[in-house]
Amino acid sequence: GKLERFHRSLKREVLQGQLFIDLDDAQRAFDIWRDIYNQKRPHQALNMQVPATRYSSSSREYQEQPAAPEYDDGDVVRKVQVKGEIYWRNREYTVGKAFHGRSVAIRETTEDGIYDVYWSRHRIARIDLNLQVVTAGKKI
């Protein structure tokens, strides 16, 4: 809902009926509007405060290329291929294109024939050797 409202305001106040000379012209219009939207205009959903009053920067520093995750000795590590797939035990499993080029770990669970797939500390998929990979609770 918040994003839909934001996009509706952006369209109505910046984009609708506008013809921009080039991308730089469009960016200038957006920058002006963004300042008003975040710094000057009160928002009803924020008890008439401006969004800037609610913002705080992250304590973590941004890393363009995060360090490759380190996995335990017992993990089976696979590199994710271009279409988001890994190969293990002569089968292909999809874990997502977002992980292309990254290494993921396959870890045995306490359930027979069930393995979890991790990127760093985050479980991103589940493999059931009797079925297919299950991601986010859905069979693929």
C-alpha positions in Angstrom: 0.0 0.0 0.0 2.8 2.5 0.9 4.6 1.9 -2.4 1.4 2.2 -4.4 0.6 5.5 -2.7 4.1 6.7 -3.3 4.0 5.8 -7.0 0.5 7.5 -7.4 2.0 10.7 -5.9 5.1 10.5 -8.1 3.0 10.0 -11.2 0.5 12.8 -10.4 3.0 15.4 -9.2 6.0 14.7 -11.4 5.3 12.5 -14.4 1.8 13.1 -15.6 1.6 15.4 -18.6 5.4 16.1 -18.5 7.7 15.8 -21.5 11.3 15.7 -20.4 14.1 16.7 -22.7 16.4 13.9 -21.6 17.1 11.7 -18.5 19.0 14.5 -16.8 15.9 16.7 -17.1 13.7 14.0 -15.6 16.2 13.4 -12.8 16.3 17.1 -11.9 12.5 17.1 -11.7 12.5 14.0 -9.5 15.3 15.4 -7.2 13.2 18.6 -6.6 10.1 16.6 -5.9 11.9 14.1 -3.7 13.2 16.9 -1.4 9.7 18.3 -1.0 8.2 14.8 -0.5 10.8 13.7 2.2 11.8 17.0 3.8 9.0 19.5 3.6 5.6 17.9 3.1 3.8 16.4 6.2 2.3 12.9 5.7 -0.9 11.9 7.3 0.3 8.3 7.9 3.2 9.8 9.9 1.0 11.9 12.2 1.7 15.0 10.0 5.5 14.5 10.3 7.8 14.5 7.3 9.5 11.2 6.3 12.9 12.6 7.1 12.0 12.6 10.8 11.7 8.8 10.7 14.8 8.1 8.7 18.0 6.8 10.3 21.0 5.6 8.4 22.2 2.1 8.8 25.0 1.3 11.2 26.5 -1.1 8.6 28.7 0.3 5.9 27.6 -0.5 2.3 29.8 -3.0 0.5 29.5 -3.0 -3.3 30.9 -6.6 -3.4 30.2 -8.3 -0.1 32.7 -10.9 1.0 32.0 -14.4 -0.1 30.3 -16.4 2.6 32.3 -19.0 4.4 30.7 -22.4 4.9 31.3 -25.2 7.4 33.4 -28.2 6.5 30.3 -30.5 6.4 28.5 -28.3 3.9 28.3 -29.3 0.2 29.1 -26.1 -1.7 27.8 -25.5 -5.2 28.1 -22.4 -7.5 24.8 -21.1 -8.8 24.6 -21.1 -12.6 23.4 -18.4 -15.0 19.7 -19.4 -14.8 19.7 -19.7 -11.0 20.2 -23.4 -10.9 22.6 -25.7 -9.0 23.4 -29.3 -9.8 23.6 -31.9 -7.0 23.3 -35.7 -7.1 22.8 -35.7 -10.9 19.7 -33.3 -10.6 19.1 -29.7 -11.3 17.5 -27.5 -8.6 16.5 -23.8 -9.0 17.5 -21.5 -6.2 17.0 -18.2 -8.0 18.8 -16.0 -10.6 19.7 -13.5 -7.9 22.3 -16.0 -6.7 24.0 -16.4 -10.1 27.8 -16.7 -9.7 27.5 -17.1 -5.9 28.3 -20.2 -3.9 25.6 -21.8 -1.8 25.8 -24.5 0.8 23.6 -27.6 0.9 23.1 -28.9 4.5 21.4 -32.1 5.7 18.5 -31.6 8.0 17.1 -33.9 10.7 14.4 -35.1 8.2 15.2 -38.1 6.0 16.1 -37.0 2.4 15.5 -33.3 3.2 18.3 -30.7 2.6 18.4 -27.0 3.1 20.2 -24.6 0.7 21.9 -21.6 2.3 23.5 -18.5 1.0 25.5 -17.1 3.8 23.3 -17.5 7.0 20.1 -17.4 5.1 18.1 -20.5 4.0 17.0 -19.9 0.4 15.6 -23.2 -0.6 14.8 -26.7 0.5 15.6 -29.9 -1.4 13.4 -33.0 -1.0 15.2 -35.9 -2.7 11.9 -37.7 -3.2 10.2 -34.7 -4.8 11.6 -31.4 -6.2 13.1 -28.3 -4.6 10.8 -26.3 -2.4 11.5 -22.5 -2.2 9.6 -20.2 0.1 7.1 -23.0 0.8 6.2 -23.6 -2.8 7.2 -26.5 -5.0 9.1 -25.6 -8.1 
